[in-house]
């Protein structure tokens, strides 16, 4: 009888703890998401006001960029909190999804306890960093920089609370205790091994930046926290570097003014889908090519080319296009596996289409001109698109279109007129940045104003109820992207200080074949990195190290950017590890196994296109504004 009472009491206490956790979670979600959404809206208003003041009234607001920069760090940290609560931080789940239920549950719990370990270890260093910044006064607003730097300890503390609440909500205390014990055991073992590790020198790079990172990534720990744990462990246990420096590098990576464009383009992409502009583009392209064998597959390639890059999320691009095209393609007999394979391949093909977030990120961490990257990204994507079209032509050359009616010319003209405002927007954005009329950040605010007006006045499709969820989604994606940039920047700094960059430069300089040998090695490396780390982490981590070597090898920096972005994209969207492929499957509601037999022809076409782009630098540099 006493045993039954004990079980009842344990169950009751567990239930009350879960109930408390649910209430805490709802309160945190409401508060943090509301503030993060408000910050996105305020950023848009401030930056748009700055554009209007500069170009309309010729009276620049000298404080607008500084205020936007202060709020941006708060937005990034609160967005990272939202992303952690929603489980939206980038992570590799290829191994996690293949193990048994018990092992998977343990790994999913470790994906929470590992971030808890880092957040608990870094919190007081982040607070010290914010205190140190109080003595610095900003030039325009003349306020203490602590107002900006306080975002770091606040965000870290809130992420720690969110992660602990997620653990409390799990209904298996034994599993939580096992994960906590395992995490604490590993951290403690490394701490005790500190005196042994310090004399190992360069071997610590393998232990921390290969071993620790790989173990965390393959275990499903979010990539940002995998980088952060490895960097913190390396600096704390093998060097005498104050850990305030790591927080400073995290701040530096998250504070590039160029990155201000990220949330604005993310929100713009969501607006384009919500206002019906994306649907108008697709319907027009379908009317032109719907009667051709494989025509809707060509439309898919063309639509991804037009829409891609604006939202900052390939998943968002795919979600705007697939629901419009796939039902009709299935009616015509297309295999679902082939559809998801082509959708995934177009994700890799369009990685260089401006205003791609990857391009903006690579410009921010390497110093390459954003205008040059925007100009250089268009033609290489056409080359890879042509390679995909060749595969489509071969596969659909015998398609039966006897039941498909050709769209009348009057209807095509009507659809063209309807789609014109939507089709014009991507080209206006790209032209404005390439021609130097406006920066990427400025033109994104103009794009938001344009899309809003088109939705209200032209397409008459503007769901006000969706604005708040869109703002929250923007904050979450921004936080996930910018936090990973910050962690990767800190890790890249640690690698540089260790002397690794000098050793890497010396080794790469000895590769036979000069520039082309260097490109070949880079292609192999970034295909692998893209499949494991995803695009932005791989670019941020290795871009600052490899771009100087590329220049020394005689490879143009824009040409090199296109090659590594495509290589990374192929790794990201190719099975079995590429998370982009599984995202395409989720959007298409097709089982991943169905696409496997169809995707390899498209991957081969992408590789052929990549080789062509790598072999002919003019494709990337021929239209640069010299």
C-alpha positions as CSV (number, residue, x, y, z in Angstrom):
1,X,0.0,0.0,0.0
2,X,2.9,2.4,0.9
3,X,4.5,1.6,-2.5
4,X,1.3,2.6,-4.3
5,X,1.2,5.8,-2.3
6,X,4.8,6.6,-3.2
7,X,4.0,6.0,-6.9
8,X,0.9,8.2,-6.7
9,X,2.9,11.0,-4.9
10,X,5.7,10.8,-7.5
11,X,3.2,11.0,-10.4
12,X,1.4,13.9,-8.8
13,X,4.6,15.8,-8.2
14,X,5.7,15.1,-11.7
15,X,2.3,16.3,-13.0
16,X,2.4,19.5,-11.0
17,X,6.0,20.2,-12.2
18,X,4.8,19.7,-15.8
19,X,1.8,22.0,-15.2
20,X,4.1,24.6,-13.8
21,X,6.5,24.2,-16.7
22,X,3.6,24.6,-19.2
23,X,2.5,27.9,-17.5
24,X,6.1,29.2,-17.5
25,X,6.4,28.2,-21.2
26,X,3.2,30.0,-22.2
27,X,4.2,33.1,-20.3
28,X,7.7,33.2,-21.7
29,X,6.4,32.5,-25.2
30,X,3.9,35.3,-25.1
31,X,6.4,37.9,-23.6
32,X,9.5,37.1,-25.6
33,X,7.6,36.6,-28.9
34,X,5.7,39.8,-28.5
35,X,8.9,41.8,-27.8
36,X,10.8,40.1,-30.7
37,X,7.9,40.8,-33.1
38,X,7.8,44.4,-32.0
39,X,11.6,44.7,-32.5
40,X,11.2,43.5,-36.1
41,X,8.5,46.0,-36.8
42,X,10.5,48.8,-35.2
43,X,13.6,47.9,-37.2
44,X,11.6,48.1,-40.4
45,X,10.1,51.5,-39.5
46,X,13.5,53.0,-38.4
47,X,15.4,51.8,-41.5
48,X,12.6,52.9,-43.8
49,X,12.5,56.3,-42.1
50,X,16.2,56.6,-42.7
51,X,15.8,55.7,-46.4
52,X,13.0,58.3,-46.8
53,X,15.0,61.0,-45.0
54,X,18.1,60.3,-47.1
55,X,16.6,60.0,-50.6
56,X,13.4,62.0,-50.3
57,X,14.2,64.9,-48.0
58,X,18.0,64.8,-48.4
59,X,18.4,65.1,-44.7
60,X,19.9,61.8,-43.4
61,X,19.0,60.7,-39.9
62,X,22.5,60.3,-38.4
63,X,21.2,58.2,-35.5
64,X,19.1,55.7,-37.4
65,X,21.8,53.2,-38.2
66,X,23.1,53.3,-34.7
67,X,19.7,52.8,-33.1
68,X,19.0,50.0,-35.6
69,X,22.3,48.3,-34.7
70,X,21.5,48.5,-31.0
71,X,18.0,47.0,-31.5
72,X,19.4,44.4,-33.9
73,X,21.5,42.7,-31.3
74,X,18.4,42.6,-29.0
75,X,16.4,41.2,-31.9
76,X,19.0,38.5,-32.7
77,X,19.3,37.4,-29.1
78,X,15.5,37.3,-28.4
79,X,15.0,35.6,-31.8
80,X,17.5,33.0,-30.7
81,X,15.4,32.5,-27.5
82,X,12.3,32.0,-29.7
83,X,14.1,29.6,-32.0
84,X,15.4,27.6,-29.0
85,X,11.9,27.3,-27.5
86,X,10.5,26.2,-30.9
87,X,13.3,23.8,-31.7
88,X,14.2,25.8,-34.8
89,X,18.0,26.2,-34.4
90,X,19.8,24.5,-37.2
91,X,20.8,20.9,-36.4
92,X,21.7,17.7,-38.1
93,X,19.2,15.0,-37.5
94,X,20.4,12.4,-40.0
95,X,21.8,10.1,-37.3
96,X,19.2,10.8,-34.7
97,X,16.4,9.8,-37.0
98,X,18.0,6.5,-37.8
99,X,18.5,5.1,-34.3
100,X,16.0,3.2,-32.1
101,X,13.3,5.0,-30.1
102,X,15.1,4.9,-26.7
103,X,18.4,6.2,-28.2
104,X,16.6,8.8,-30.1
105,X,14.8,10.1,-27.0
106,X,18.1,10.3,-25.2
107,X,19.8,12.2,-28.0
108,X,16.8,14.6,-28.3
109,X,17.2,15.3,-24.6
110,X,21.0,15.8,-24.9
111,X,20.2,18.3,-27.6
112,X,18.7,20.4,-24.8
113,X,21.1,19.6,-22.0
114,X,24.2,20.4,-24.1
115,X,23.0,24.0,-24.8
116,X,22.2,24.3,-21.1
117,X,25.8,23.5,-20.2
118,X,27.2,26.2,-22.5
119,X,24.6,28.8,-21.5
120,X,25.3,28.2,-17.8
121,X,29.1,28.4,-18.3
122,X,29.0,31.6,-20.4
123,X,26.3,33.5,-18.5
124,X,28.5,35.3,-16.0
125,X,31.2,36.1,-18.7
126,X,28.4,37.7,-20.8
127,X,27.3,39.7,-17.8
128,X,30.9,40.9,-17.2
129,X,31.2,41.8,-20.8
130,X,28.1,44.0,-20.7
131,X,29.4,45.7,-17.5
132,X,32.7,46.5,-19.3
133,X,30.9,48.1,-22.2
134,X,29.2,50.6,-19.9
135,X,32.3,52.9,-20.2
136,X,32.0,53.1,-24.0
137,X,29.7,55.9,-25.3
138,X,28.0,55.6,-28.7
139,X,28.9,58.4,-31.1
140,X,25.5,59.4,-32.4
141,X,23.1,58.7,-29.6
142,X,25.7,59.4,-26.9
143,X,24.4,56.6,-24.6
144,X,26.3,53.9,-22.8
145,X,27.1,50.9,-25.0
146,X,25.9,48.7,-22.1
147,X,22.4,49.3,-23.4
148,X,23.3,47.3,-26.5
149,X,25.7,44.8,-24.9
150,X,23.1,43.9,-22.2
151,X,21.3,42.0,-24.9
152,X,23.9,39.2,-24.6
153,X,23.5,38.2,-21.0
154,X,19.7,38.8,-21.2
155,X,19.4,36.5,-24.2
156,X,21.7,33.9,-22.7
157,X,19.7,33.9,-19.4
158,X,16.4,33.6,-21.2
159,X,17.7,30.8,-23.4
160,X,18.9,29.0,-20.2
161,X,15.4,29.4,-18.7
162,X,13.7,28.2,-21.9
163,X,15.9,25.2,-22.1
164,X,15.3,24.3,-18.5
165,X,11.5,24.7,-19.0
166,X,11.8,22.4,-22.0
167,X,13.5,19.8,-19.8
168,X,10.8,20.2,-17.1
169,X,8.1,19.6,-19.7
170,X,9.5,16.2,-20.7
171,X,7.5,13.4,-19.1
172,X,10.4,11.1,-18.4
173,X,12.4,12.2,-15.3
174,X,14.7,9.2,-15.7
175,X,15.6,10.2,-19.2
176,X,16.2,13.8,-18.2
177,X,18.4,12.7,-15.3
178,X,20.4,10.4,-17.6
179,X,21.0,13.2,-20.1
180,X,21.9,15.7,-17.4
181,X,24.3,13.1,-15.8
182,X,25.9,12.4,-19.2
183,X,26.3,16.0,-20.0
184,X,27.7,16.9,-16.6
185,X,30.0,13.9,-16.7
186,X,31.5,14.9,-20.1
187,X,32.0,18.5,-19.0
188,X,33.5,17.4,-15.7
189,X,35.9,14.9,-17.5
190,X,37.1,17.7,-19.8
191,X,37.6,20.0,-16.9
192,X,39.6,17.4,-14.9
193,X,41.7,16.7,-18.1
194,X,42.6,20.3,-18.5
195,X,46.2,19.9,-17.1
196,X,46.7,17.0,-19.5
197,X,45.3,18.8,-22.5
198,X,47.2,22.1,-22.2
199,X,50.6,20.6,-23.2
200,X,49.2,18.9,-26.3
201,X,49.4,22.1,-28.4
202,X,48.0,21.8,-31.9
203,X,46.5,18.4,-31.1
204,X,43.8,20.2,-29.2
205,X,42.5,21.6,-32.4
206,X,41.6,18.0,-33.4
207,X,40.2,17.2,-30.0
208,X,37.9,20.2,-29.8
209,X,37.2,21.5,-33.3
210,X,36.9,18.1,-34.9
211,X,36.1,15.7,-32.1
212,X,33.8,17.8,-29.9
213,X,32.1,19.5,-32.8
214,X,31.6,16.2,-34.7
215,X,30.3,14.4,-31.6
216,X,27.8,17.2,-30.9
217,X,26.7,17.7,-34.5
218,X,26.0,14.0,-35.1
219,X,24.3,13.7,-31.8
220,X,21.8,16.3,-33.0
221,X,22.9,19.2,-30.8
222,X,22.1,22.5,-32.5
223,X,25.1,23.5,-34.7
224,X,25.5,27.0,-33.0
225,X,25.9,25.3,-29.6
226,X,28.2,22.7,-31.0
227,X,30.5,25.4,-32.2
228,X,30.1,27.3,-28.9
229,X,30.9,24.4,-26.7
230,X,34.0,23.5,-28.6
231,X,35.3,27.1,-28.6
232,X,34.6,27.6,-24.9
233,X,36.3,24.3,-24.0
234,X,39.3,25.0,-26.2
235,X,39.8,28.6,-24.8
236,X,39.1,27.7,-21.2
237,X,41.1,24.5,-20.9
238,X,44.1,24.9,-23.3
239,X,44.8,28.7,-23.4
240,X,45.0,31.6,-21.0
241,X,42.6,33.7,-23.0
242,X,40.0,35.5,-20.9
243,X,36.6,34.2,-21.8
244,X,35.3,37.8,-22.1
245,X,37.1,37.6,-25.4
246,X,34.8,34.8,-26.6
247,X,31.8,36.9,-25.7
248,X,33.4,39.8,-27.6
249,X,33.9,37.7,-30.7
250,X,30.3,36.5,-30.4
251,X,29.2,40.1,-30.3
252,X,31.4,41.1,-33.2
253,X,30.0,38.3,-35.4
254,X,26.4,39.3,-34.6
255,X,26.9,43.0,-35.0
256,X,27.9,43.5,-38.7
257,X,25.7,46.3,-40.2
258,X,25.3,44.2,-43.4
259,X,23.5,41.6,-41.4
260,X,20.7,44.1,-40.7
261,X,19.3,43.1,-44.1
262,X,18.6,39.5,-42.9
263,X,15.4,40.0,-40.9
264,X,14.1,42.5,-43.5
265,X,14.6,40.1,-46.4
266,X,13.1,37.2,-44.4
267,X,10.0,39.3,-43.7
268,X,9.9,40.4,-47.4
269,X,9.8,36.8,-48.5
270,X,6.9,36.0,-46.2
271,X,5.1,39.1,-47.5
272,X,5.6,38.0,-51.1
273,X,3.9,34.7,-50.3
274,X,1.1,36.2,-48.2
275,X,0.1,38.9,-50.7
276,X,-0.1,36.4,-53.6
277,X,2.8,37.8,-55.6
278,X,4.6,34.4,-55.7
279,X,1.4,32.7,-56.9
280,X,1.0,35.3,-59.7
281,X,4.6,34.7,-60.9
282,X,4.1,30.9,-61.0
283,X,0.7,31.1,-62.8
284,X,2.2,33.3,-65.5
285,X,5.2,30.9,-66.1
286,X,2.8,27.9,-66.1
287,X,0.7,29.6,-68.8
288,X,3.8,30.0,-71.0
289,X,5.3,26.5,-70.6
290,X,2.4,24.3,-69.4
291,X,1.9,22.8,-72.9
292,X,5.6,21.7,-73.3
293,X,6.8,18.3,-72.3
294,X,8.2,18.6,-68.8
295,X,6.9,22.2,-68.9
296,X,5.9,22.5,-65.3
297,X,9.3,21.2,-64.2
298,X,10.8,24.1,-66.2
299,X,8.4,26.4,-64.4
300,X,9.5,25.0,-61.1
301,X,13.2,25.8,-62.0
302,X,12.2,29.2,-63.2
303,X,10.0,30.0,-60.3
304,X,12.7,29.1,-57.8
305,X,15.1,31.4,-59.7
306,X,12.7,34.3,-59.4
307,X,11.6,33.8,-55.8
308,X,14.7,32.4,-54.3
309,X,16.9,34.4,-52.0
310,X,14.4,36.9,-50.9
311,X,13.0,35.1,-47.9
312,X,16.4,34.0,-46.5
313,X,14.9,30.5,-46.1
314,X,14.9,27.8,-48.8
315,X,12.1,26.1,-46.9
316,X,10.0,29.3,-47.3
317,X,10.8,29.5,-51.0
318,X,9.8,25.9,-51.5
319,X,6.6,26.4,-49.5
320,X,5.6,29.2,-51.7
321,X,6.0,27.2,-54.9
322,X,5.3,23.5,-54.3
323,X,1.6,23.8,-53.3
324,X,0.9,25.7,-56.5
325,X,2.6,23.4,-58.9
326,X,2.7,19.9,-57.5
327,X,-1.0,19.1,-57.7
328,X,-1.1,19.8,-61.5
329,X,2.2,18.0,-62.0
330,X,0.9,14.9,-60.3
331,X,-2.2,15.0,-62.5
332,X,0.1,14.8,-65.5
333,X,1.7,11.6,-64.1
334,X,4.8,13.0,-62.6
335,X,6.2,10.7,-59.9
336,X,6.1,12.3,-56.4
337,X,9.7,11.2,-55.9
338,X,10.9,13.0,-59.0
339,X,9.0,16.2,-57.9
340,X,10.7,16.3,-54.5
341,X,14.1,15.4,-56.1
342,X,13.8,18.4,-58.5
343,X,12.6,20.7,-55.8
344,X,15.6,19.8,-53.6
345,X,18.0,20.3,-56.6
346,X,16.6,23.7,-57.3
347,X,17.3,24.6,-53.7
348,X,21.0,24.0,-54.4
349,X,20.9,25.6,-57.9
350,X,19.5,28.9,-56.6
351,X,21.8,29.5,-53.6
352,X,23.6,32.3,-55.4
353,X,20.5,34.2,-56.5
354,X,20.6,37.6,-54.9
355,X,19.5,38.9,-52.4
356,X,20.5,35.5,-50.9
357,X,21.1,35.6,-47.2
358,X,24.2,33.4,-47.9
359,X,25.6,36.1,-50.1
360,X,25.0,38.8,-47.5
361,X,26.6,36.6,-44.8
362,X,29.7,35.8,-47.0
363,X,30.1,39.5,-47.7
364,X,29.9,40.3,-44.0
365,X,32.6,37.8,-42.9
366,X,35.0,38.1,-45.8
367,X,34.7,41.8,-46.8
368,X,33.8,40.9,-50.4
369,X,31.5,43.6,-52.0
370,X,27.8,42.8,-51.7
371,X,27.1,44.5,-55.0
372,X,29.8,42.3,-56.7
373,X,28.3,39.2,-55.1
374,X,24.8,40.2,-56.3
375,X,26.1,40.8,-59.8
376,X,28.1,37.6,-59.9
377,X,25.4,35.3,-58.6
378,X,22.9,35.4,-61.4
379,X,24.7,33.8,-64.4
380,X,26.2,30.8,-62.5
381,X,22.6,29.9,-61.3
382,X,21.5,30.0,-64.9
383,X,24.3,27.5,-65.8
384,X,23.2,25.1,-63.1
385,X,19.5,25.6,-64.1
386,X,20.4,24.7,-67.7
387,X,22.0,21.5,-66.4
388,X,18.8,20.6,-64.5
389,X,16.7,21.5,-67.6
390,X,18.7,19.0,-69.6
391,X,17.8,16.2,-67.1
392,X,14.1,17.3,-67.2
393,X,14.1,17.2,-71.0
394,X,15.6,13.7,-71.0
395,X,13.1,12.3,-68.4
396,X,10.0,13.9,-69.8
397,X,10.8,13.6,-73.6
398,X,8.0,11.1,-74.0
399,X,5.4,12.7,-71.7
400,X,1.8,12.5,-73.0
401,X,0.3,16.0,-73.3
402,X,-2.7,15.1,-75.5
403,X,-5.1,16.0,-72.6
404,X,-3.3,19.4,-71.9
405,X,-4.8,22.4,-73.5
406,X,-2.6,25.3,-74.6
407,X,-3.3,28.5,-72.7
408,X,-4.8,31.2,-75.1
409,X,-2.6,34.2,-75.9
410,X,-5.1,36.6,-74.3
411,X,-5.0,34.6,-71.1
412,X,-1.2,34.6,-71.2
413,X,-1.3,38.4,-71.7
414,X,-3.7,38.8,-68.8
415,X,-1.6,36.7,-66.5
416,X,1.6,38.6,-67.6
417,X,-0.1,41.9,-66.6
418,X,-1.1,40.5,-63.2
419,X,2.3,39.0,-62.6
420,X,4.3,42.1,-63.8
421,X,4.5,43.9,-60.4
422,X,5.6,40.6,-58.7
423,X,8.2,39.7,-61.4
424,X,9.6,43.2,-61.3
425,X,10.4,43.2,-57.6
426,X,13.3,40.7,-57.5
427,X,15.0,42.4,-60.5
428,X,14.5,45.9,-59.0
429,X,16.1,44.7,-55.7
430,X,19.1,43.2,-57.4
431,X,19.6,46.1,-59.8
432,X,19.4,48.7,-57.0
433,X,22.1,47.0,-55.1
434,X,24.4,46.2,-58.1
435,X,24.1,49.7,-59.5
436,X,24.9,51.2,-56.1
437,X,21.6,53.0,-55.8
438,X,21.0,51.6,-52.4
439,X,22.5,49.2,-49.9
440,X,21.0,45.7,-49.4
441,X,19.5,46.9,-46.1
442,X,18.0,50.0,-47.7
443,X,16.5,48.2,-50.7
444,X,14.9,45.6,-48.4
445,X,12.9,48.3,-46.7
446,X,11.8,49.6,-50.0
447,X,10.9,46.1,-51.1
448,X,8.7,45.7,-48.0
449,X,6.9,49.0,-48.7
450,X,6.4,47.9,-52.3
451,X,5.1,44.5,-51.5
452,X,2.7,45.9,-48.9
453,X,1.3,48.4,-51.4
454,X,1.0,45.7,-54.1
455,X,-0.8,43.4,-51.7
456,X,-3.2,46.1,-50.5
457,X,-3.9,47.9,-53.8
458,X,-3.2,45.5,-56.7
459,X,-3.6,41.9,-55.5
460,X,-6.1,42.8,-52.8
461,X,-4.7,40.0,-50.7
462,X,-3.4,41.1,-47.3
463,X,-4.2,39.0,-44.3
464,X,-3.7,41.3,-41.3
465,X,-4.2,38.4,-38.9
466,X,-1.0,36.8,-40.3
467,X,1.2,39.8,-39.6
468,X,2.0,38.8,-36.0
469,X,2.9,35.2,-36.8
470,X,5.0,36.4,-39.7
471,X,6.9,38.9,-37.5
472,X,7.5,36.1,-34.9
473,X,8.7,33.7,-37.6
474,X,11.0,36.4,-38.9
475,X,12.5,37.0,-35.4
476,X,13.0,33.2,-34.9
477,X,14.7,32.6,-38.3
478,X,16.9,35.8,-37.8
479,X,17.9,34.6,-34.3
480,X,18.8,31.2,-35.5
481,X,20.9,32.6,-38.4
482,X,22.6,35.4,-36.5
483,X,23.4,33.4,-33.4
484,X,25.1,30.7,-35.5
485,X,27.1,33.5,-37.3
486,X,28.2,34.8,-33.9
487,X,29.2,31.3,-32.6
488,X,31.0,30.5,-35.9
489,X,32.8,33.8,-35.7
490,X,34.1,33.0,-32.2
491,X,35.2,29.6,-33.4
492,X,36.9,31.0,-36.5
493,X,38.8,33.5,-34.2
494,X,39.9,30.6,-32.0
495,X,41.2,28.7,-35.0
496,X,43.0,31.8,-36.3
497,X,44.7,32.5,-32.9
498,X,45.9,28.9,-32.7
499,X,47.9,29.3,-35.8
500,X,45.7,26.9,-37.8
501,X,45.0,29.5,-40.5
502,X,48.8,29.9,-41.2
503,X,49.2,26.1,-41.3
504,X,46.2,25.8,-43.6
505,X,47.4,28.5,-45.9
506,X,50.8,26.8,-46.1
507,X,49.2,23.5,-46.9
508,X,46.8,24.9,-49.5
509,X,49.5,26.8,-51.2
510,X,51.3,23.5,-51.8
511,X,48.4,21.9,-53.7
512,X,49.4,21.1,-57.3
513,X,47.4,22.7,-60.1
514,X,47.5,26.2,-58.7
515,X,44.1,28.0,-58.6
516,X,42.2,25.1,-60.2
517,X,43.7,22.6,-57.8
518,X,42.7,24.9,-54.9
519,X,39.1,25.1,-56.4
520,X,38.9,21.3,-56.7
521,X,39.9,20.7,-53.1
522,X,37.5,23.5,-52.0
523,X,34.6,21.8,-53.9
524,X,35.1,18.5,-52.2
525,X,35.5,20.2,-48.8
526,X,32.4,22.3,-49.0
527,X,30.2,19.5,-50.4
528,X,31.1,17.6,-47.2
529,X,30.8,20.6,-44.9
530,X,27.5,21.6,-46.5
531,X,26.0,18.2,-45.8
532,X,27.1,18.3,-42.1
533,X,27.1,21.9,-41.0
534,X,24.6,23.5,-43.4
535,X,25.5,26.6,-45.5
536,X,25.8,29.6,-43.3
537,X,27.9,27.9,-40.5
538,X,30.3,26.4,-43.1
539,X,30.7,29.8,-44.8
540,X,31.2,31.8,-41.6
541,X,33.6,29.3,-40.2
542,X,35.9,28.7,-43.2
543,X,35.3,31.8,-45.3
544,X,37.7,34.1,-43.4
545,X,40.3,31.4,-43.5
546,X,40.0,30.4,-47.2
547,X,39.3,33.6,-49.1
548,X,42.7,35.1,-48.4
549,X,44.3,31.8,-49.6
550,X,42.1,31.9,-52.8
551,X,43.3,35.4,-53.6
552,X,46.9,34.3,-53.1
553,X,46.3,31.4,-55.5
554,X,45.0,33.8,-58.1
555,X,41.3,32.9,-57.8
556,X,38.9,35.9,-58.0
557,X,37.0,36.3,-54.7
558,X,33.6,36.5,-56.4
559,X,34.4,33.4,-58.5
560,X,35.5,31.6,-55.4
561,X,32.4,32.6,-53.5
562,X,30.1,31.2,-56.3
563,X,32.0,27.9,-56.4
564,X,32.0,27.3,-52.6
565,X,28.3,28.4,-52.2
566,X,27.2,25.9,-54.9
567,X,29.4,23.1,-53.5
568,X,27.9,23.8,-50.0
569,X,24.4,23.9,-51.6
570,X,24.9,20.5,-53.2
571,X,25.9,19.0,-49.9
572,X,23.0,20.7,-48.1
573,X,20.3,19.4,-50.5
574,X,21.7,15.9,-51.3
575,X,20.8,12.8,-49.2
576,X,21.7,11.0,-47.0
577,X,22.9,13.8,-44.7
578,X,21.7,17.0,-46.4
579,X,19.0,18.5,-44.2
580,X,17.7,20.6,-47.1
581,X,16.6,17.4,-48.9
582,X,14.5,16.4,-45.9
583,X,13.0,19.9,-45.8
584,X,11.9,19.5,-49.4
585,X,10.3,16.2,-48.5
586,X,8.5,17.7,-45.6
587,X,7.1,20.5,-47.8
588,X,6.1,18.1,-50.5
589,X,4.7,15.5,-48.1
590,X,6.7,12.8,-49.8
591,X,8.6,10.1,-48.0
592,X,12.4,10.7,-48.4
593,X,12.9,7.1,-49.7
594,X,10.7,7.9,-52.8
595,X,13.1,10.7,-53.9
596,X,16.3,8.7,-53.6
597,X,16.2,6.9,-57.0
598,X,15.3,10.2,-58.8
599,X,17.7,12.7,-57.2
600,X,21.0,11.4,-58.3
601,X,20.5,12.4,-61.9
602,X,19.8,16.0,-60.7
603,X,22.8,15.9,-58.3
604,X,25.0,14.8,-61.2
605,X,23.7,17.7,-63.4
606,X,24.5,20.1,-60.5
607,X,28.0,18.8,-60.2
608,X,28.5,19.1,-64.0
609,X,27.2,22.7,-63.8
610,X,29.5,23.4,-60.8
611,X,32.5,22.1,-62.8
612,X,31.6,24.4,-65.6
613,X,31.3,27.4,-63.3
614,X,34.6,26.6,-61.6
615,X,36.4,26.1,-64.9
616,X,35.2,29.4,-66.5
617,X,35.7,32.3,-64.2
618,X,34.0,34.7,-66.6
619,X,30.6,33.1,-65.7
620,X,31.0,34.6,-62.2
621,X,33.0,37.7,-63.0
622,X,31.9,38.8,-66.5
623,X,29.2,41.2,-65.4
624,X,30.9,42.7,-62.4
625,X,30.8,46.5,-62.1
626,X,34.4,47.4,-62.5
